[in-house]
Amino acid sequence: MNSELKKTLRSVSENCGIELSVYTSTGIPVSAASGEEISPDFEGILQSGGNTYFKAVFKAEQYIFALEGMTHVQKNYAFLLTDMIENSSSRAVNLPKGEFIRRILLGECNSADIQKYRVKYSVPDQPCFVLAVAAEGKVSDVIALLSQYGENEADSAVTVSGRDCAFIKFVEPESEYQSSVDFASFLSRSLMEELGVRCQIGVGGTFRHFEDISSSYQQASAALRMSAMFNSKGCVHSYREFLLIKMLEDVSEAKLAEYLSILLEGDARELLKDDDMVNTAEEFLENSLNVSETSRNLYMHRNTLMYRLDKIERVMGLNLRKFSDAVTFRIITILNKLV
């Protein structure tokens, strides 16, 4: 059950002395006092089996509530409690701007609340995206610096939790930045140059409507999470880079294990335990299969690099100098970490 709904019900109990049982919109109990399932097929208020039932929407989700008793008193309570519960879920409009936008990003506001935010803060009808920022420095300093780089009043920097921040950016028709990734790279450099703060930035997708801003934040957060899981280089990570990983995450672990067993033969699984070999291969892929560039970045003699690539081909049957085999190797390393 939603934690805020629990607080609302606790407030009802403490202030009115009324204990409410809670069911999903389909009649399944979600609180300990709710008892057995009930039929959701009723409109308005239902009095049956010694209880009075009513429906109310909280955070865009409908619930069925029940209070003990079947007199006109309980019926009147049901009318009042419906308004109380639904209004309590819309109190976001009275929150400070930072807390309001934080709740929108976390998906805790319904469409009506989001519309109120749009009106209250004059949100433009422009495409927008979210950056998830994990910075090492003092959060207040990071937020202050990020806020300086808003191109209009609707661009907002906010603390989401702990040291995790978010930056909501509206796309300007004639922006000096070529893309959302370009803007994120600029912010990363600015944090280092002006505050000496290292950061990791996840870039969510650009959405046409502000109502979808929570989806962009979820994507940006997922990009940060997956970049850490796969030790991705650099400070800026776009969700699009990890779409293959996200697609594979949605497959059952048993199926992923099956795919991995097909791709790994002989001593191939043992080779994946050799960090030096795997890191060399991944660096080779990162450098677009360029031998000279890879050996230079790894401070490794060209012959040593060639020996390792040859060993991978001998053990795994994959010539990483061929694009198709390089893609197969990349899929294998992803599956190996996911499984």
Residue pairs with C-beta under 8 A, 6 or more apart in sequence:
1 22
1 30
1 31
2 58
2 59
2 61
4 58
4 59
4 88
4 89
4 108
5 22
5 58
5 59
5 63
5 85
5 89
8 58
8 84
8 85
8 88
8 89
9 20
9 22
9 31
11 88
12 18
12 20
12 81
12 84
13 19
13 20
16 77
18 67
18 77
18 81
19 33
19 67
19 68
20 31
20 65
20 66
20 67
20 81
21 29
21 31
21 33
21 34
21 35
21 51
21 65
21 66
21 67
22 29
22 30
22 31
22 34
22 63
22 64
22 65
22 66
23 29
23 30
23 34
23 37
23 38
23 40
23 63
23 64
23 65
23 66
24 30
24 63
24 64
25 40
25 55
25 61
25 62
25 63
25 64
26 40
27 37
27 38
27 39
27 40
27 64
28 37
29 35
29 36
29 37
30 63
34 66
38 53
38 64
38 66
40 64
42 53
44 54
45 52
45 53
45 54
45 75
45 78
45 79
46 52
46 53
46 54
47 53
47 70
47 74
47 75
48 70
50 68
50 69
50 70
51 66
51 67
51 68
51 69
51 70
52 66
52 67
52 68
52 69
52 70
52 74
52 75
52 77
52 78
53 64
53 65
53 66
53 78
54 64
54 65
54 66
54 78
54 79
54 81
54 82
55 62
55 63
55 64
55 65
55 82
56 62
56 63
56 65
56 81
56 82
56 85
56 86
57 63
57 86
57 89
57 110
58 85
58 86
58 88
58 89
59 89
59 108
59 109
59 110
60 110
60 111
65 78
65 81
65 85
67 74
67 77
67 78
67 81
68 74
89 110
90 110
90 112
90 113
90 116
92 100
92 103
92 108
92 109
92 113
92 116
92 117
93 100
93 113
93 116
93 117
93 120
95 103
97 121
97 156
98 156
98 158
98 159
100 109
100 117
101 117
101 156
101 158
101 168
102 158
102 159
102 160
102 166
103 109
103 113
104 113
104 114
104 117
104 213
104 214
105 130
105 158
105 160
105 166
105 168
105 213
105 214
105 217
106 160
106 214
106 217
107 214
107 218
109 117
111 211
114 210
114 211
117 123
118 210
121 153
121 154
122 153
122 154
123 154
123 210
124 152
124 154
124 170
125 210
126 170
126 171
126 172
127 170
127 171
127 206
127 207
127 208
128 168
128 169
128 170
128 171
128 206
128 207
128 210
128 213
128 216
129 168
129 169
129 171
129 180
129 203
129 204
129 205
129 206
129 207
129 216
129 220
130 166
130 167
130 168
130 169
130 204
130 213
130 216
130 217
130 219
130 220
131 166
131 167
131 169
131 180
131 183
131 184
131 187
131 201
131 202
131 203
131 204
131 220
132 160
132 164
132 165
132 166
132 201
132 202
132 204
132 217
132 220
132 221
132 223
132 224
133 142
133 146
133 164
133 165
133 166
133 167
133 187
133 199
133 200
133 201
133 202
134 163
134 164
134 165
134 199
134 200
134 201
134 202
134 224
135 142
135 163
135 165
135 191
135 197
135 198
135 199
136 163
136 197
136 198
136 199
137 191
137 195
137 196
137 197
139 159
139 162
139 163
139 165
141 195
141 197
142 157
142 165
142 191
142 195
142 197
142 199
143 157
143 158
143 159
143 165
145 190
145 191
145 194
145 195
146 157
146 165
146 167
146 187
147 156
147 157
149 155
149 186
149 187
149 190
150 156
150 157
150 169
151 169
151 170
151 172
151 175
152 170
152 172
154 168
154 170
155 167
155 168
155 169
155 170
156 167
156 168
157 165
157 166
157 167
157 168
158 165
158 166
158 167
158 168
159 165
160 166
160 217
164 221
166 217
166 220
167 187
168 213
169 180
169 183
171 180
171 206
175 183
177 183
177 186
180 203
180 204
180 206
180 238
181 203
181 236
181 238
184 201
184 203
184 236
185 235
185 236
187 199
187 201
188 199
188 201
188 235
188 236
191 197
191 198
191 199
192 198
192 199
198 235
199 235
200 224
200 227
200 228
200 235
200 237
201 224
201 235
201 236
201 237
202 219
202 220
202 221
202 222
202 223
202 224
202 225
202 227
202 237
202 238
202 239
203 220
203 223
203 236
203 237
203 238
203 239
204 215
204 216
204 217
204 218
204 219
204 220
204 221
204 223
204 239
205 215
205 216
205 219
205 239
205 240
206 216
207 213
207 215
207 216
219 239
220 239
222 239
222 242
222 246
223 237
223 238
223 239
223 241
223 242
224 237
226 232
226 237
226 242
226 245
226 246
227 237
227 242
229 337
230 242
230 245
230 334
230 337
232 241
233 286
239 246
244 331
244 334
245 334
245 338
248 256
248 334
248 335
248 338
249 338
253 338
253 339
256 335
256 338
256 339
257 339
259 335
260 332
260 335
260 336
260 339
263 328
263 331
263 332
263 335
264 272
264 316
264 332
265 316
265 317
266 315
267 315
268 315
268 316
268 317
268 332
271 277
271 278
271 311
271 312
271 315
271 316
272 278
272 332
272 333
272 336
276 308
277 308
277 311
277 312
278 333
280 294
280 298
280 300
280 305
280 308
280 309
281 308
281 309
281 312
281 320
281 329
281 333
282 333
283 294
283 297
283 298
284 290
284 291
284 294
284 305
284 309
284 320
284 326
285 320
285 326
285 329
285 330
287 293
287 294
287 297
289 320
289 321
289 323
289 326
291 302
291 305
291 306
291 321
292 302
294 300
294 305
295 301
295 302
295 304
295 305
298 305
309 319
309 320
309 321
312 318
312 320
312 329
313 319
313 320
316 329
316 332
318 325
318 326
318 328
318 329
319 325
320 326
320 329
